[in-house]
Amino acid sequence: MTINSQLLKGTLDGAILIMISKGETYGYEITKKLEMIGFLSIAAGTIYPILQKLEREAYITGDMKASSEGPKRKYFTITEKGLDKLHAFFSDWATLTVAMENLIQEFESGEDK
């Protein structure tokens, strides 16, 4: 099952920051890990512009390093500013989740509050 692209668009920054907060990683690895946990509808070229934007906004830093599997790769780490952004994302996500759960429950119960 794929995730609607409009819903996905608003969450990818947070999802990528979560992945990077777990340790140094690179674009292709992020894409593969996200696919493994259920983000199946991410187009191949979607992750890299987000990584560039997050780096430009100083939420992450990138460092070119040698790879044992071929050419150099750009490895990303999260910054303090990125951790702050991630915590704000968690807060926003919790608020949105509660509001949507309330709305869905109201819809399913047929009640009009």
FIDO-781662 format. One line per 3 residues: number of its first residue (from 1); for each residue x, y, z of N, C-alpha, C. Coordinates in steps of 0.2 Angstrom, whole numbers, plus 5000, padded with zeros to 4 digits. Atoms other than C-alpha are relative to their C-alpha. Example, Ala and Ser with C-alpha at 12.3 -4.5 7.8 and 13.67 -1.06 7.14 Angstrom:
BEGIN
1> 5004/4994/5000/5062/4978/5039/5004/5006/5000  4996/4994/4999/5068/4995/5036/4996/5005/5003 $
***
This chain:
BEGIN
1> 5004/4994/5000/5000/5000/5000/5004/5006/5000  4996/4994/5001/5007/5017/4995/4996/5006/5004  5002/4994/4996/5005/5033/5005/4998/5006/4995 $
4> 5002/4994/5004/4996/5048/4997/5006/5005/5000  4994/4996/5001/5009/5059/4990/4999/5007/5004  5001/4994/4996/5001/5075/4998/5001/4999/5007 $
7> 4999/5001/4993/5001/5067/5015/5007/4999/5001  4992/5001/4999/5019/5061/5013/5004/5006/5000  4996/4994/5001/5025/5078/5007/5001/5004/5007 $
10> 4999/4996/4994/5022/5086/5024/5003/4996/5006  4997/5004/4995/5030/5072/5034/5007/4998/4998  4993/5002/5002/5046/5068/5024/5006/5003/5004 $
13> 4994/4997/4997/5057/5081/5032/5001/4997/5007  4999/5003/4994/5053/5074/5049/5002/4993/5000  4998/5007/5000/5055/5056/5044/5008/5000/4998 $
16> 4993/5000/5002/5072/5060/5036/5004/5003/5006  4996/4998/4994/5078/5070/5052/5000/4994/5005  5000/5005/4995/5073/5055/5062/5005/4995/4998 $
19> 4995/5005/5003/5083/5043/5051/5007/5003/5001  4994/4997/4999/5098/5055/5052/5002/5000/5007  4999/5000/4993/5096/5057/5071/5003/4994/5003 $
22> 4998/5007/4997/5100/5038/5073/5007/4999/4998  4993/5001/5001/5117/5040/5066/5002/5003/4993  4998/4998/5006/5127/5046/5051/4998/4995/4994 $
25> 5003/5004/5005/5119/5040/5035/5001/5004/4993  5000/4997/5007/5118/5044/5016/4993/4999/4997  5006/5000/5003/5104/5047/5004/4997/4993/4998 $
28> 5003/5006/5003/5102/5030/4996/4998/4995/5006  5001/5004/4994/5103/5021/5013/4993/5003/5004  5006/4997/4997/5089/5033/5020/4994/4998/4996 $
31> 5006/5002/5004/5078/5029/5005/4998/4993/5001  5001/5007/4999/5080/5010/5007/4997/4999/5007  5003/5001/4993/5077/5011/5026/4993/5002/5000 $
34> 5007/4997/5000/5061/5022/5023/4996/4995/4997  5004/5005/5004/5055/5009/5010/4999/4994/5005  5001/5006/4995/5058/4995/5023/4995/5001/5005 $
37> 5005/4999/4995/5047/5003/5036/4993/5002/4997  5007/4999/5003/5033/5006/5024/4999/5007/4996  5001/4995/5004/5036/5022/5015/5002/4998/4993 $
40> 4999/5003/5007/5034/5014/4998/4999/5004/4994  5002/4996/5006/5028/5028/4987/5005/5006/4999  4995/4994/5001/5044/5039/4988/5004/4999/4994 $
43> 4996/5000/5006/5051/5043/4971/5007/5000/5001  4993/5000/4999/5069/5040/4969/5003/5007/5000  4997/4993/5000/5073/5059/4966/4997/5004/5006 $
46> 5003/4996/4995/5063/5065/4981/5004/5001/5006  4996/4999/4994/5075/5062/4995/5006/5005/4999  4994/4995/5001/5090/5072/4988/4998/5007/5000 $
49> 5002/4992/4999/5081/5089/4986/4999/5001/5007  5001/4999/4993/5075/5087/5004/5006/5000/5004  4994/5000/4997/5092/5083/5010/5004/5006/4999 $
52> 4997/4994/5002/5099/5098/5001/4997/5006/5004  5003/4995/4996/5086/5109/5009/5001/5000/5007  4998/5001/4993/5089/5102/5026/5007/5003/5002 $
55> 4993/4998/4999/5107/5105/5024/5001/5008/4999  5000/4993/5001/5105/5123/5017/4997/5004/5006  5003/4997/4994/5094/5127/5032/5003/4998/5007 $
58> 4995/5002/4994/5108/5120/5044/4996/4995/5005  5003/5005/4996/5097/5106/5051/5004/4993/5000  4995/5006/5000/5110/5093/5045/5006/5003/4997 $
61> 4993/4999/5003/5128/5093/5039/5002/4994/4996  4998/5006/5004/5135/5083/5025/5007/5000/4999  4993/5000/5000/5152/5077/5023/5002/4994/4995 $
64> 4999/5005/5005/5159/5068/5007/5006/4995/5003  4995/5005/4998/5168/5051/5012/5001/4995/4995  4999/5005/5004/5175/5037/5004/4996/4994/5001 $
67> 5005/5006/4999/5164/5021/5001/5004/4994/4998  4997/5007/5002/5170/5003/5001/4997/4997/4994  5004/5003/5005/5157/5000/4988/5000/5004/4994 $
70> 5000/4996/5006/5162/5013/4975/5002/5007/5001  4998/4993/4999/5163/5032/4973/4998/5003/5007  5001/4997/4993/5163/5044/4988/4992/5001/5000 $
73> 5007/4998/4999/5146/5047/4996/5000/5006/5005  5001/4994/4995/5139/5062/5006/4996/4997/5006  5003/5003/4993/5136/5056/5024/4997/5006/5003 $
76> 5003/4994/4996/5124/5067/5034/4999/4998/5007  5001/5001/4993/5123/5070/5052/4995/5006/5002  5005/4995/4998/5110/5080/5062/5003/5005/5004 $
79> 4997/4995/4996/5114/5097/5070/4996/5001/5006  5004/4998/4995/5108/5104/5086/4994/5004/4998  5006/4997/5003/5096/5115/5076/4996/4995/4997 $
82> 5005/5006/5003/5090/5099/5067/4997/4997/5006  5003/5003/4994/5087/5091/5084/4994/5004/5003  5005/4996/4998/5077/5106/5089/4994/5000/4995 $
85> 5005/5001/5005/5067/5105/5073/4997/4993/5000  5003/5007/4999/5064/5086/5076/4996/5000/5006  5005/5000/4994/5057/5089/5093/4994/5005/4999 $
88> 5006/4996/5002/5046/5103/5086/4995/4996/4995  5004/5005/5004/5040/5090/5073/4996/4995/5004  5004/5005/4996/5036/5077/5086/4994/5004/5004 $
91> 5005/4997/4997/5026/5090/5095/4994/5002/4995  5005/4999/5005/5017/5095/5079/4996/4994/4998  5003/5007/5002/5014/5077/5075/4995/4998/5005 $
94> 5004/5002/4994/5007/5073/5092/4993/5004/5000  5005/4995/5000/4995/5088/5091/4995/4998/4994  5004/5002/5006/4989/5083/5073/4997/4993/5001 $
97> 5003/5007/5000/4987/5065/5077/4994/5000/5005  5005/4999/4996/4976/5069/5092/4994/5003/4997  5006/4996/5003/4965/5081/5082/4997/4995/4994 $
100> 5002/5005/5005/4964/5068/5067/4996/4994/5003  5004/5005/4997/4959/5054/5079/4993/5002/5003  5006/4997/4998/4946/5065/5087/4995/5000/4994 $
103> 5004/4999/5006/4939/5069/5070/4997/4994/4997  5002/5007/5002/4939/5051/5064/4995/4997/5004  5005/5003/4995/4930/5045/5080/4994/5003/4999 $
106> 5006/4997/5001/4917/5058/5077/4997/4998/4994  5002/5002/5007/4915/5053/5059/4997/4993/5001  5002/5008/4999/4914/5034/5064/4994/4999/5004 $
109> 5005/5001/4995/4902/5037/5078/4993/5003/4997  5006/4996/5003/4890/5048/5067/4998/5006/5004  5002/4994/4996/4890/5061/5080/5002/5007/4997 $
112> 4998/4994/5002/4890/5079/5076/5001/5005/5006  4999/4996/4994/4898/5089/5090/5000/5007/4999 $
***
